[in-house]
Amino acid sequence: MPEHKISYSTEKTYSTLNQLTDKTENIWLACHGLGYLSRYFIQYFSVLNPEKNYIIAPQAPSKYYQDKNFKHIGASWLTREETQLEMQNIKSYFDAIYQKEIHPYANKKLIVLGYSQGVSVAMRWIAQSKINSDTLLMHSGGIPVELKAENFEGLNFKPYLIYGKSDPYITKQRAQQEIEKAEKLFGKTFEILSFEGKHEVNQEILKTFDR
């Protein structure tokens, strides 16, 4: 059966934490992992200085019920079905957030964080839209295999690879694979930040970027 494409306008929500003022030093674009809603994910960033940090958490588009009682709702960014097409929709969404919330404040530092499944969309967006952030945090997720070093040419962000040593999804073998992928993309410019913990957002590491 043939499949067809159609374009239409839509509206989406995103969450923010703290106020963007003259005292703001860092703007964060934080992409949540599988199963989160942005308004809950953003609470991890409450450990940061509210005067210095303004956090933006986009909302993954595909919401679903997580339990048989239809009570708990989660969301997903991408699957292997129509990945490129869906990423173009996400790119347009992120670009709109960037133009509204980030572009007018070029004097602020931009920190892009992807957590778990959010790593893939954060990195693809930076590569496709040529976003010159100050920092990229790849937290407990997988680097997209199709990305090449040339996708990031001309961009001067500092990349960090973050994972928990007891993360069941990031085994030693998987961690080494991600390190090798990061080396191919960024050479020796990236840093590895590992911690004693499982598959979770590490707030202590977040606080090291609160400067």
C-alpha positions as CSV (number, residue, x, y, z in Angstrom):
1,M,0.0,0.0,0.0
2,P,1.5,3.4,-0.9
3,E,2.2,6.0,1.7
4,H,1.9,9.7,1.1
5,K,3.3,12.8,2.8
6,I,1.4,16.0,3.7
7,S,2.5,19.2,5.4
8,Y,0.4,21.1,8.0
9,S,0.7,23.5,10.8
10,T,0.7,22.4,14.4
11,E,1.3,23.7,17.9
12,K,3.5,22.2,20.6
13,T,4.3,22.9,24.2
14,Y,7.6,23.1,26.0
15,S,8.5,23.8,29.6
16,T,10.8,26.4,31.2
17,L,12.3,26.8,34.6
18,N,13.3,30.2,36.2
19,Q,13.2,33.6,34.6
20,L,15.3,34.9,31.8
21,T,16.7,38.2,33.0
22,D,19.8,40.3,32.8
23,K,21.3,38.2,35.5
24,T,20.9,35.0,33.5
25,E,24.3,33.6,32.4
26,N,23.3,30.1,31.1
27,I,20.5,29.1,28.8
28,W,19.9,25.3,28.8
29,L,18.1,23.4,26.2
30,A,17.5,20.0,27.9
31,C,16.1,17.1,25.9
32,H,14.4,14.4,28.1
33,G,14.6,10.7,27.8
34,L,12.1,8.1,26.8
35,G,9.0,8.1,29.0
36,Y,9.3,11.6,30.4
37,L,7.1,14.6,30.1
38,S,9.1,17.9,30.0
39,R,7.3,19.4,33.0
40,Y,8.6,16.6,35.2
41,F,12.0,16.2,33.6
42,I,12.8,19.9,34.1
43,Q,12.6,19.5,37.8
44,Y,16.1,17.9,37.8
45,F,17.5,21.3,37.1
46,S,16.1,22.9,40.2
47,V,19.5,22.3,41.8
48,L,21.0,25.1,39.6
49,N,21.2,28.7,40.7
50,P,17.9,30.1,39.5
51,E,19.3,33.6,38.9
52,K,22.1,32.3,36.6
53,N,20.3,29.5,34.8
54,Y,17.3,29.5,32.5
55,I,16.2,26.0,31.5
56,I,14.1,25.1,28.4
57,A,12.8,21.5,28.1
58,P,11.2,20.7,24.8
59,Q,8.4,18.1,24.8
60,A,8.8,14.9,22.7
61,P,5.9,14.6,20.3
62,S,4.7,11.0,20.7
63,K,2.8,10.7,24.0
64,Y,1.5,7.3,25.2
65,Y,0.0,5.6,28.3
66,Q,2.7,3.8,30.3
67,D,0.5,1.6,32.3
68,K,-2.6,-0.6,31.8
69,N,-4.7,1.7,33.9
70,F,-4.1,4.6,31.5
71,K,-2.9,6.8,34.3
72,H,0.8,7.6,33.7
73,I,1.7,9.3,30.4
74,G,5.2,9.3,28.8
75,A,6.6,10.5,25.5
76,S,9.1,9.4,22.9
77,W,11.2,11.4,20.5
78,L,11.9,8.9,17.7
79,T,11.7,5.3,16.6
80,R,13.3,3.5,13.7
81,E,10.0,4.1,11.7
82,E,10.4,7.3,9.5
83,T,13.3,8.5,11.6
84,Q,14.5,11.1,9.1
85,L,11.1,12.5,8.5
86,E,10.2,12.7,12.2
87,M,13.6,14.4,12.9
88,Q,12.8,17.1,10.4
89,N,9.6,17.8,12.3
90,I,11.6,17.9,15.6
91,K,14.2,20.1,13.9
92,S,11.5,22.6,12.9
93,Y,10.1,22.6,16.5
94,F,13.6,23.1,18.0
95,D,14.4,25.8,15.5
96,A,11.2,27.7,16.5
97,I,12.2,27.5,20.2
98,Y,15.7,28.6,19.4
99,Q,14.4,31.7,17.5
100,K,12.1,32.7,20.3
101,E,14.0,31.8,23.4
102,I,17.7,31.7,22.6
103,H,18.7,33.6,19.5
104,P,17.8,37.1,20.9
105,Y,20.2,36.4,23.8
106,A,23.5,35.8,22.1
107,N,25.4,37.2,25.1
108,K,24.3,34.2,27.2
109,K,26.0,30.8,27.2
110,L,24.0,28.0,25.6
111,I,24.2,24.5,27.1
112,V,22.5,21.7,25.1
113,L,21.9,18.6,27.1
114,G,20.5,15.3,25.8
115,Y,19.6,12.7,28.3
116,S,19.1,9.0,27.2
117,Q,16.9,9.1,24.1
118,G,17.3,12.8,24.1
119,V,21.0,12.5,23.1
120,S,20.0,11.5,19.6
121,V,17.7,14.5,18.9
122,A,20.0,17.0,20.6
123,M,23.0,16.0,18.5
124,R,21.0,15.7,15.2
125,W,19.6,19.2,15.8
126,I,23.0,20.7,16.4
127,A,24.4,19.0,13.3
128,Q,21.5,19.8,11.0
129,S,20.8,23.4,12.2
130,K,24.5,24.2,12.8
131,I,23.8,25.4,16.4
132,N,27.0,26.8,17.9
133,S,26.4,26.2,21.5
134,D,29.0,26.6,24.2
135,T,28.5,23.1,25.7
136,L,27.0,19.8,24.6
137,L,26.2,17.3,27.3
138,M,25.6,13.7,26.0
139,H,24.1,12.1,29.1
140,S,23.5,8.3,29.3
141,G,22.5,8.0,25.6
142,G,23.6,6.8,22.2
143,I,25.3,8.9,19.6
144,P,23.5,8.6,16.2
145,V,25.6,6.3,14.0
146,E,25.0,8.4,10.8
147,L,26.7,11.5,12.2
148,K,30.1,12.4,10.8
149,A,32.8,14.8,11.9
150,E,32.1,17.1,9.0
151,N,28.5,17.6,10.4
152,F,30.1,19.6,13.2
153,E,32.7,21.5,11.3
154,G,32.8,25.2,12.2
155,L,31.1,24.6,15.5
156,N,33.1,25.3,18.7
157,F,31.1,23.8,21.5
158,K,32.8,21.7,24.3
159,P,31.4,18.1,24.2
160,Y,31.0,15.9,27.3
161,L,30.1,12.2,27.4
162,I,28.3,11.4,30.7
163,Y,27.3,8.0,32.0
164,G,26.8,6.0,35.2
165,K,29.1,3.2,35.9
166,S,26.2,1.0,37.0
167,D,23.9,2.0,34.2
168,P,22.3,-1.3,32.9
169,Y,21.9,0.3,29.4
170,I,25.5,1.5,29.2
171,T,27.6,-1.6,29.8
172,K,31.4,-1.4,29.6
173,Q,31.2,-2.6,26.0
174,R,28.5,0.0,25.1
175,A,30.4,2.7,26.9
176,Q,33.5,1.9,24.8
177,Q,31.5,2.1,21.7
178,E,30.1,5.5,22.5
179,I,33.6,6.7,23.4
180,E,34.9,5.6,20.0
181,K,32.0,7.3,18.3
182,A,32.7,10.5,20.2
183,E,36.4,10.3,19.2
184,K,35.5,10.0,15.5
185,L,33.2,13.1,15.8
186,F,35.2,15.3,18.1
187,G,38.8,14.0,18.3
188,K,40.3,14.6,21.7
189,T,38.2,17.7,22.4
190,F,35.5,15.8,24.4
191,E,35.7,14.8,28.0
192,I,34.3,11.8,29.8
193,L,32.4,12.3,33.0
194,S,31.4,9.0,34.7
195,F,29.7,8.7,38.0
196,E,28.8,6.0,40.6
197,G,25.2,5.5,39.7
198,K,22.6,3.9,37.4
199,H,20.5,5.3,34.5
200,E,19.6,8.6,36.1
201,V,20.2,12.3,35.6
202,N,23.2,13.2,37.8
203,Q,22.4,16.4,39.5
204,E,25.9,16.7,41.0
205,I,27.4,16.8,37.4
206,L,24.7,19.3,36.4
207,K,25.9,21.6,39.2
208,T,29.5,21.6,37.8
209,F,28.2,23.6,34.8
210,D,26.5,26.2,37.1
211,R,29.2,28.7,36.6
